[in-house]
Amino acid sequence: MIIREQLEKSGQWLFRWRSYLPVILILLILVSMRHYEYLGNSKRLDMIWEIFCVLVSFLGLGIRIITIGHVPKGTSGRNRSKQVADSLNTSGLYSIVRNPLYLGNFFMGLGVALFAHIWWVALIYILIFWLYYERIICAEEKFLINKFGDVYLNWANDTPAFFPDFKKYKKSDLTFSLRNVLKREYHGLFALILVMYCLELASDLFATGKLEFDIGWLIFLSVGFVFWMVLRILRKHTKLLNVSGR
């Protein structure tokens, strides 16, 4: 079996289990935090760093939101069992980078990886992410080539895989749909808030030997939970978030 075929085969398997990459990252961070100390031995400075990490992760979430807000139904989904693409997205963020959702995932995970302020944790995350998604992208590209042929190849040859080329930006063919974003991204938003909160609790526990429930983080978590619960109810029991063609 040639190397590309091996990459494609492993990419298909990783595609089905890609949601578990964050679990590996979280376990790695928790292990690395056993001897955690506040950044500069300052609780205030450590809080500033935590806010920075949250902003990095929310940058990634923002990339996902912009992407999802402009895509039609049957594309850019969270499907796990197999590749799905009813049409080829080539406008909006897809005009400057072929994998904007994975770019968003990278920054979401990077903010989490930076939380422990240990350089090798962030480095390991980057290496794992690269090896993981390189194979997934390889498998996806084979599927898209088989389905869209030269149309995909012409777009791919002119669009970078992961590092955006902003000069190539082309306005999206569809208007931004907030309802589509809320329907598809509310799980990711709350999961990110919950992970950050748990890491904050762990950092205080390892640094001081006791749990400290910061009021700011509690409010952040509570608002995120209420937001998640409301959207879950709306999606499960109403059609309010449904958008035709999305």
Beta strands, then each sheet from edge to edge (+ up, - down):
end
